[in-house]
């Protein structure tokens, strides 16, 4: 099975599948769990290549993430960041000491000419991740956010300015010439279950689907194609999805999300709080599943993952 993911919501559902599948989702007889992850929020900080969405998914699958914040590593220290600030560096983008080690290794390997997908596989294996973790592309794709204050690099908008700006538009530099990373298209077309995680549809999912060939592969996939709404009761579970839906002219609801995924997936999974929207979503042509989608800790993640797996006859 394959999950298209980014951010905390994607990481948590991927973790649920890893808990529900044998051996943490390790590939076996062509099966197992593959996570195809957004790279539009990748950035360079202090000379290092940082891949926030890849790392959030990787750390969560490894059981090393900071559960309270939803990102970063548990038990972090920040001595290096403090020293960088003392030396005059701008430190609004928080990097912990253990997290820095990931970026140092990634940057060194990339400079040696190793593609991001191979670097990611090696990092994940070193941290004990059994599932396959793939960046959607090895090529640079960078999300740019158009706001009333001008166009901002993604991390400037999201971290430095705490996603407070109204989003008037989004562009993804480099996406038109990017190629899917090795393994991405087969993971999509050959899956039995393909899940669009409850990630931000604009910031996390679109930079995945927008890589040439990926959206077409999703549409042509033989998989049961499922999307989990990141909007519950008219609010985003986490992050700025609700604000972006509103400023881009979409309804801030699970129905608004479903409209974005028309023609992409077959099944919309919505929360019990939005049960009244099941009928209008079904009118769009979706099969609708109503369940508890707010995952919380590991038990809630595994519960939701098992419900989705049971829907296609998997046995975990």
Secondary structure by P-SEA (a helix, b strand, c coil): cccccccaaaaaaaaaaaaaccccccccccccbbbbcccccccccccccccaaaaaaaaaaaccccccccccccccccaaaaaaaaacccccccccaaaaaaaaaaaaaaaacccaaaaaaaaaaaaccccccccccccbbbbbbbccccccccccccccccccccccccccccccccccccaaaaaaaaccbbbbccccccccccccccccaaaaaaaacccbbbbbbcccccccccccaaaaaaaacccccaaaaaaaacccccbbbbccccccaaaaaaaacccccccccccccaaaaaaaaaaaaaaacccc
